[in-house]
Amino acid sequence: MKYNSQKVAYWFFALSMLLLTLQIIYGFIMAFAHMGYDGLHEIIAFNTARAVHTNLLVVWILSGFMGAAYYIIPEEAEHELVNVKLAYIQLITLALVGVVAIIGYHFNYWEGRKFLEIPRPLDFLVVINVLTFLGIIVATLYKGKKRTTTSLVLTMGLVFAALLYLPGMIWFDNQTMDSFFRWWVVHLWVEGVWELIMGGILAFLLIKITGVDREVIEKWLYVIVGLTFISGILGTGHHYYYIGVGKVWLIVGGIFSALEPLAFLAMALFAVSMYRKGEKKHPNKIALSWTLGTAITSFVGAGLLGLAHTLPQVNMYTHGTLVTAMHGHLAFWGAYGMIVFAIISYTLPNLTGRKLYDSTSGLLAFWLSNIGMLGMTVAFGVAGVAQVYLERKMGMDFGDVQKEIEVHFVVLAVCATMFATGIGYYIYEFIKYGTPSKEALQTKN
């Protein structure tokens, strides 16, 4: 690493690994409940497990994004973080907010709004936490010797992510109005500004790993940013029809949702093209695998599978079914989970000074987690198609349909075990690297 303050990133990555582990545990609780083995229901009801599972996903990915920013921004700006102690305080408060929220869910202390269950008092703490984080990042950029397109796109994504959290805090007595602005957070985060963050991290990794000229990579970044905004903003409309907004949004949302895969296709082509042009033979092949895997898997999960069920003629049947879970799991993993794993894999040798490249456990982590996630996606897809046919075409009761598709969750649990094993290997590698050391400051990136 080039700057001592970059060590802060390690502890955000460590928090991500801890929260991801908890998320997987709650995922298994839900899987067993779907299989008909809901023995924990009196202690952890399904709706509680679901809220914890989805909210942990958001927090561990955000923690990874913050860690990535704390590593990338000093290097791009050529300046130490302006306040390292405040960054550590921000980390601790982020962890505390997450812990309090999770405990609260088990005691029905929540707002009950899907994906935004966090209680209102904690909302304000989240805002303070994120403003602190942004203050450190922006001040570091301001004091830095240079400003690159990569750092500006990453920072822009983080700033917009913070701003788009605010509409979800507005209270409405009308359910349609509440859902309208709730989608500003839920959709425009994951299919808008988070893609900017992903693009910024991806560009940084490709510059470092492939050796391709920065100017070439950053020109591609402009294309991706443009496609993201054109498609993502109006693509939000494919949710609106189902909450009571005008029918025109079904058409607008369907058209622009169909364009969303273009941003991910551009990202995939961009990554593969830069890799082929690269003359630099970087020794960290694991980081390269996660980086290229991000671009390709996100195109399939977020792009193609998203398109497959957001077209109006299809979505009128699949909306709110397990088909959505099929798309959601591979999309989140490909677009955001894998990019966090990529930046961690790249930074660990630089933070610790230990060059543990191409280990067997690292390769097992990559292949087991990805094959397991693909298997889960297929299981969700088959169960979702069966659900759509039985429930929405045949008219069977929801509860009866869930019993009929229990067998598919046996397959899902097997694949989830493979995925969890891969994650276990990755965490083992993370621990094996150890904590950052002063000697690593002499390490060239």
DRENDREN-812950 format. One record per residue (C-alpha): residue number from 1; x, y, z. Coordinates in Angstrom, 2 decimals, always signed. Layout:
residues N
NUM X Y Z
...
end
This chain:
residues 445
1 +0.00 +0.00 +0.00
2 +1.12 +3.55 -0.64
3 -0.58 +5.35 +2.27
4 -0.78 +4.31 +5.91
5 -4.41 +5.44 +6.22
6 -5.45 +2.84 +3.65
7 -5.32 +0.31 +6.50
8 -8.78 +1.53 +7.54
9 -10.20 -0.37 +4.56
10 -9.18 -3.72 +6.04
11 -11.52 -3.36 +9.03
12 -14.48 -2.44 +6.83
13 -13.76 -5.57 +4.80
14 -13.60 -7.60 +8.02
15 -17.04 -6.28 +9.02
16 -18.33 -7.27 +5.57
17 -17.12 -10.85 +6.04
18 -18.79 -11.10 +9.46
19 -22.12 -9.74 +8.22
20 -22.03 -11.96 +5.13
21 -21.60 -15.00 +7.39
22 -24.69 -13.99 +9.38
23 -26.63 -13.38 +6.17
24 -25.88 -16.91 +4.95
25 -27.03 -18.39 +8.28
26 -30.39 -16.63 +8.00
27 -30.61 -17.69 +4.38
28 -30.42 -21.33 +5.48
29 -33.13 -20.70 +8.09
30 -35.40 -19.48 +5.28
31 -34.45 -22.36 +2.98
32 -35.36 -24.96 +5.61
33 -38.65 -23.16 +6.27
34 -39.43 -23.36 +2.53
35 -38.67 -27.10 +2.68
36 -41.29 -27.51 +5.42
37 -38.82 -27.64 +8.33
38 -39.67 -24.43 +10.15
39 -38.69 -25.57 +13.64
40 -37.32 -22.17 +14.62
41 -40.55 -20.34 +13.80
42 -41.38 -19.50 +17.43
43 -37.91 -17.98 +17.89
44 -37.14 -16.64 +14.40
45 -40.28 -16.28 +12.29
46 -39.90 -16.40 +8.51
47 -40.61 -12.68 +8.08
48 -37.95 -11.89 +10.69
49 -35.39 -14.13 +8.97
50 -36.21 -12.50 +5.63
51 -35.82 -8.96 +6.98
52 -32.50 -9.84 +8.61
53 -31.26 -11.64 +5.48
54 -32.01 -8.76 +3.10
55 -30.82 -5.99 +5.43
56 -27.56 -7.78 +6.19
57 -27.02 -7.97 +2.43
58 -27.29 -4.20 +2.13
59 -25.05 -3.48 +5.12
60 -22.22 -5.89 +4.23
61 -22.10 -4.61 +0.66
62 -22.15 -0.97 +1.84
63 -19.37 -1.77 +4.30
64 -17.41 -3.26 +1.39
65 -18.03 -0.16 -0.73
66 -16.83 +2.07 +2.11
67 -13.72 -0.04 +2.55
68 -13.07 +0.16 -1.18
69 -13.40 +3.95 -1.09
70 -11.04 +4.24 +1.89
71 -8.45 +2.27 -0.07
72 -8.97 +3.78 -3.54
73 -9.43 +7.49 -2.76
74 -6.05 +8.07 -1.00
75 -4.25 +6.31 -3.84
76 -6.12 +8.17 -6.59
77 -5.92 +11.55 -4.83
78 -2.30 +10.93 -3.71
79 -3.15 +12.02 -0.17
80 -3.71 +10.36 +3.20
81 -7.25 +10.22 +4.55
82 -7.88 +13.53 +6.32
83 -9.05 +11.95 +9.59
84 -8.25 +8.29 +10.29
85 -9.67 +8.31 +13.85
86 -13.01 +9.59 +12.58
87 -13.03 +6.82 +9.96
88 -12.65 +4.21 +12.71
89 -15.44 +5.85 +14.72
90 -17.62 +5.73 +11.61
91 -16.87 +2.01 +11.26
92 -17.84 +1.30 +14.88
93 -21.10 +3.26 +14.63
94 -21.98 +1.51 +11.35
95 -21.53 -1.86 +13.07
96 -23.58 -0.74 +16.10
97 -26.48 +0.47 +13.95
98 -26.49 -2.86 +12.14
99 -26.44 -4.88 +15.37
100 -29.23 -2.83 +16.98
101 -31.38 -3.14 +13.84
102 -30.93 -6.93 +13.66
103 -31.76 -7.42 +17.34
104 -34.74 -5.11 +16.95
105 -36.17 -7.20 +14.11
106 -36.38 -10.19 +16.46
107 -38.55 -8.14 +18.81
108 -40.73 -6.65 +16.06
109 -39.00 -3.29 +16.35
110 -39.18 -2.17 +12.74
111 -41.21 -0.12 +10.30
112 -42.48 -3.12 +8.33
113 -41.70 -1.52 +4.96
114 -40.18 -4.08 +2.62
115 -36.40 -3.64 +2.27
116 -36.56 -0.52 +4.48
117 -37.51 -2.17 +7.75
118 -34.94 -0.27 +9.81
119 -36.67 +1.76 +12.61
120 -36.91 +5.52 +12.13
121 -34.48 +6.55 +14.95
122 -31.80 +4.36 +13.37
123 -32.46 +6.04 +10.01
124 -31.11 +9.28 +11.41
125 -28.04 +7.52 +12.79
126 -27.43 +6.01 +9.35
127 -27.59 +9.49 +7.80
128 -25.07 +10.86 +10.32
129 -22.80 +7.87 +9.70
130 -22.89 +8.21 +5.92
131 -22.40 +12.00 +6.06
132 -19.31 +11.42 +8.20
133 -18.01 +8.91 +5.67
134 -18.67 +11.26 +2.73
135 -17.07 +14.16 +4.60
136 -13.83 +12.19 +4.98
137 -13.84 +11.08 +1.33
138 -14.69 +14.49 -0.17
139 -12.20 +16.32 +2.08
140 -9.47 +13.86 +1.07
141 -10.24 +14.43 -2.60
142 -10.26 +18.21 -2.08
143 -6.85 +18.17 -0.40
144 -5.40 +15.62 -2.80
145 -2.86 +16.35 -5.50
146 -5.06 +15.09 -8.34
147 -8.62 +14.08 -9.21
148 -9.23 +11.19 -11.57
149 -12.38 +10.15 -13.38
150 -12.33 +6.86 -11.46
151 -12.31 +8.58 -8.06
152 -14.95 +11.12 -9.13
153 -17.35 +8.44 -10.47
154 -16.90 +6.38 -7.31
155 -17.52 +9.43 -5.11
156 -20.47 +10.54 -7.21
157 -22.04 +7.09 -6.78
158 -21.53 +7.22 -3.02
159 -23.00 +10.75 -2.75
160 -26.08 +9.84 -4.82
161 -26.53 +6.66 -2.77
162 -26.70 +8.84 +0.35
163 -29.13 +11.33 -1.23
164 -31.45 +8.59 -2.50
165 -31.74 +7.16 +1.01
166 -33.59 +10.30 +2.10
167 -36.86 +9.75 +0.11
168 -37.28 +6.47 +1.99
169 -37.38 +8.43 +5.26
170 -40.36 +10.58 +4.25
171 -43.56 +9.50 +6.00
172 -46.75 +9.15 +3.93
173 -50.18 +8.07 +5.12
174 -51.02 +7.01 +1.58
175 -49.70 +3.53 +0.69
176 -49.19 +4.36 -2.98
177 -47.17 +7.49 -2.22
178 -45.10 +5.61 +0.34
179 -44.33 +2.79 -2.11
180 -43.60 +5.30 -4.91
181 -40.76 +6.93 -2.99
182 -39.64 +3.66 -1.39
183 -38.74 +2.44 -4.87
184 -36.53 +5.50 -5.28
185 -34.32 +3.92 -2.64
186 -34.73 +0.23 -3.46
187 -34.54 +0.41 -7.26
188 -32.38 +3.47 -7.88
189 -29.81 +2.19 -5.43
190 -29.32 -1.24 -6.94
191 -30.08 -0.35 -10.57
192 -28.65 +3.14 -10.58
193 -26.06 +4.66 -8.28
194 -24.63 +1.37 -7.00
195 -23.72 +0.65 -10.61
196 -21.65 +3.85 -10.57
197 -19.83 +2.62 -7.48
198 -19.31 -0.75 -9.13
199 -18.05 +0.96 -12.30
200 -15.57 +3.08 -10.33
201 -14.16 +0.07 -8.45
202 -14.05 -2.00 -11.65
203 -12.14 +0.74 -13.50
204 -9.62 +1.04 -10.64
205 -9.01 -2.72 -10.58
206 -8.58 -2.94 -14.36
207 -6.10 -0.07 -14.35
208 -4.06 -1.77 -11.65
209 -4.31 -5.37 -12.87
210 -4.20 -5.09 -16.68
211 -1.87 -2.15 -17.11
212 -4.08 -0.65 -19.83
213 -3.76 +3.13 -20.14
214 -5.98 +4.99 -17.66
215 -7.37 +7.30 -20.36
216 -8.70 +4.33 -22.37
217 -10.41 +2.73 -19.38
218 -11.93 +5.97 -18.13
219 -13.46 +6.72 -21.57
220 -15.30 +3.41 -21.27
221 -16.42 +4.48 -17.82
222 -18.23 +7.51 -19.30
223 -20.21 +5.19 -21.61
224 -21.23 +2.95 -18.73
225 -22.30 +5.91 -16.56
226 -24.45 +7.27 -19.40
227 -26.19 +3.94 -20.04
228 -26.79 +3.48 -16.31
229 -28.61 +6.78 -15.92
230 -30.61 +6.54 -19.14
231 -31.98 +3.09 -18.37
232 -31.98 +2.93 -14.57
233 -33.99 +6.04 -13.73
234 -37.00 +5.43 -15.99
235 -36.64 +1.67 -15.57
236 -37.94 +2.20 -12.03
237 -41.38 +2.46 -13.60
238 -41.76 -1.30 -13.97
239 -42.55 -1.37 -10.23
240 -45.07 +1.47 -10.28
241 -48.03 -0.16 -12.02
242 -48.42 -2.66 -9.16
243 -48.74 +0.01 -6.47
244 -51.58 +1.94 -8.09
245 -49.75 +4.47 -10.29
246 -50.88 +5.16 -13.89
247 -50.70 +2.40 -16.51
248 -48.27 +4.45 -18.62
249 -45.52 +3.50 -16.17
250 -45.92 -0.15 -17.11
251 -44.96 +0.76 -20.69
252 -42.19 +3.25 -19.80
253 -40.74 +0.95 -17.15
254 -40.85 -2.04 -19.48
255 -39.07 -0.22 -22.32
256 -36.28 +1.24 -20.20
257 -35.89 -1.92 -18.14
258 -35.22 -3.66 -21.45
259 -32.33 -1.20 -21.99
260 -30.75 -1.86 -18.59
261 -28.83 -4.96 -19.74
262 -26.92 -2.69 -22.15
263 -25.07 -1.07 -19.26
264 -24.04 -4.47 -17.92
265 -23.19 -5.75 -21.40
266 -20.98 -2.71 -21.88
267 -19.37 -3.43 -18.53
268 -18.70 -7.07 -19.47
269 -17.28 -6.18 -22.90
270 -15.26 -3.39 -21.31
271 -13.66 -5.69 -18.73
272 -12.84 -8.50 -21.16
273 -11.54 -6.04 -23.76
274 -9.25 -4.32 -21.23
275 -7.95 -7.69 -20.05
276 -7.07 -8.71 -23.60
277 -5.36 -5.38 -24.31
278 -3.42 -5.48 -21.08
279 +0.29 -6.12 -21.32
280 +0.83 -6.28 -17.57
281 +0.95 -9.83 -16.21
282 -0.25 -9.15 -12.70
283 +0.53 -12.04 -10.33
284 -2.76 -11.74 -8.41
285 -4.83 -14.04 -10.63
286 -7.52 -14.46 -7.95
287 -8.26 -10.71 -7.99
288 -8.37 -10.82 -11.79
289 -10.83 -13.75 -11.72
290 -13.18 -11.92 -9.35
291 -12.91 -8.74 -11.45
292 -13.75 -10.39 -14.78
293 -16.32 -12.61 -13.05
294 -18.09 -9.49 -11.76
295 -18.58 -8.08 -15.25
296 -19.76 -11.35 -16.80
297 -21.98 -12.58 -13.94
298 -23.61 -9.18 -13.47
299 -24.54 -9.13 -17.16
300 -26.26 -12.53 -16.80
301 -27.84 -11.98 -13.38
302 -28.75 -8.31 -13.41
303 -29.02 -7.85 -17.18
304 -30.42 -10.93 -18.90
305 -32.41 -12.39 -15.99
306 -33.74 -8.92 -15.16
307 -34.90 -8.45 -18.73
308 -36.40 -11.96 -18.79
309 -39.10 -11.11 -16.27
310 -39.52 -7.31 -16.29
311 -41.19 -7.14 -19.72
312 -44.82 -6.16 -19.02
313 -46.33 -9.27 -20.68
314 -44.23 -11.48 -18.41
315 -44.03 -9.35 -15.30
316 -47.80 -9.33 -14.84
317 -47.43 -13.03 -13.92
318 -43.98 -13.15 -12.30
319 -44.11 -9.99 -10.15
320 -43.62 -10.84 -6.49
321 -42.86 -14.53 -7.09
322 -39.72 -16.63 -6.68
323 -38.77 -15.64 -10.23
324 -37.83 -12.30 -8.67
325 -35.65 -14.13 -6.14
326 -33.94 -15.90 -9.05
327 -33.01 -12.58 -10.63
328 -32.21 -10.89 -7.32
329 -29.76 -13.46 -6.02
330 -27.55 -13.67 -9.12
331 -27.83 -9.92 -9.75
332 -26.71 -8.90 -6.26
333 -23.97 -11.52 -6.21
334 -22.65 -10.75 -9.70
335 -22.87 -6.98 -9.62
336 -22.04 -6.12 -6.01
337 -20.95 -9.13 -3.99
338 -18.27 -10.15 -6.47
339 -16.89 -6.63 -6.91
340 -16.44 -6.39 -3.13
341 -14.64 -9.75 -3.22
342 -12.52 -8.48 -6.12
343 -11.35 -5.35 -4.31
344 -10.65 -7.33 -1.14
345 -8.62 -9.91 -3.11
346 -6.60 -7.12 -4.72
347 -5.99 -5.09 -1.56
348 -5.16 -7.83 +0.98
349 -1.62 -8.51 -0.38
350 -0.97 -4.77 -0.50
351 -2.34 -4.09 +3.00
352 -0.56 -6.99 +4.69
353 +2.55 -7.40 +2.55
354 +1.85 -11.12 +2.26
355 +1.74 -12.33 -1.33
356 -0.45 -15.42 -0.96
357 -1.35 -15.57 -4.65
358 -3.08 -18.46 -6.42
359 -3.66 -20.63 -3.37
360 -5.86 -23.71 -3.65
361 -8.30 -22.34 -1.09
362 -8.56 -19.09 -3.06
363 -9.43 -20.96 -6.25
364 -11.93 -23.17 -4.39
365 -13.54 -20.04 -2.94
366 -14.06 -18.59 -6.42
367 -15.40 -21.70 -8.14
368 -17.49 -23.19 -5.32
369 -19.22 -19.90 -4.51
370 -20.01 -19.14 -8.15
371 -21.16 -22.65 -9.09
372 -23.24 -22.77 -5.90
373 -24.87 -19.42 -6.69
374 -25.68 -20.52 -10.26
375 -27.29 -23.67 -8.85
376 -29.35 -21.60 -6.41
377 -30.43 -19.34 -9.26
378 -31.65 -22.31 -11.30
379 -33.49 -23.76 -8.28
380 -35.21 -20.42 -7.63
381 -36.09 -20.14 -11.32
382 -37.68 -23.60 -11.57
383 -39.58 -23.08 -8.31
384 -40.70 -19.64 -9.51
385 -42.01 -20.91 -12.86
386 -43.90 -23.67 -11.06
387 -45.31 -21.11 -8.63
388 -46.44 -18.82 -11.45
389 -48.20 -21.65 -13.27
390 -49.91 -23.20 -10.24
391 -50.81 -20.01 -8.44
392 -51.49 -17.47 -11.17
393 -52.64 -19.67 -14.04
394 -54.29 -22.61 -12.24
395 -55.58 -20.47 -9.35
396 -54.26 -22.64 -6.51
397 -54.00 -21.18 -3.02
398 -50.63 -19.60 -2.13
399 -50.05 -21.93 +0.82
400 -50.87 -25.04 -1.19
401 -48.46 -23.96 -3.93
402 -45.66 -23.48 -1.41
403 -46.06 -27.09 -0.31
404 -45.93 -28.30 -3.91
405 -42.62 -26.56 -4.60
406 -40.87 -27.60 -1.36
407 -38.80 -30.16 -3.26
408 -37.07 -27.44 -5.25
409 -35.67 -25.99 -2.04
410 -33.90 -29.26 -1.31
411 -31.87 -28.62 -4.47
412 -31.45 -24.99 -3.43
413 -30.15 -26.00 +0.02
414 -27.57 -28.33 -1.56
415 -26.36 -25.55 -3.86
416 -26.40 -23.06 -0.98
417 -24.15 -25.44 +0.97
418 -21.69 -25.37 -1.94
419 -21.90 -21.58 -2.02
420 -21.38 -21.32 +1.75
421 -18.37 -23.65 +1.52
422 -16.83 -21.35 -1.09
423 -17.43 -18.34 +1.15
424 -15.88 -20.28 +4.03
425 -12.71 -20.80 +1.98
426 -12.66 -17.09 +1.12
427 -12.96 -16.07 +4.79
428 -10.22 -18.59 +5.63
429 -7.98 -16.83 +3.09
430 -8.95 -13.45 +4.55
431 -7.94 -14.58 +8.05
432 -4.76 -16.25 +6.77
433 -3.52 -12.96 +5.32
434 -3.59 -11.43 +8.79
435 -3.97 -7.75 +9.67
436 -2.25 -4.80 +7.94
437 +1.40 -4.25 +8.78
438 +3.74 -1.24 +8.63
439 +6.12 -3.24 +6.45
440 +3.42 -3.30 +3.75
441 +4.00 +0.43 +3.18
442 +7.15 -0.59 +1.30
443 +5.15 -2.91 -0.96
444 +4.66 -1.78 -4.56
445 +1.15 -2.20 -5.97
end
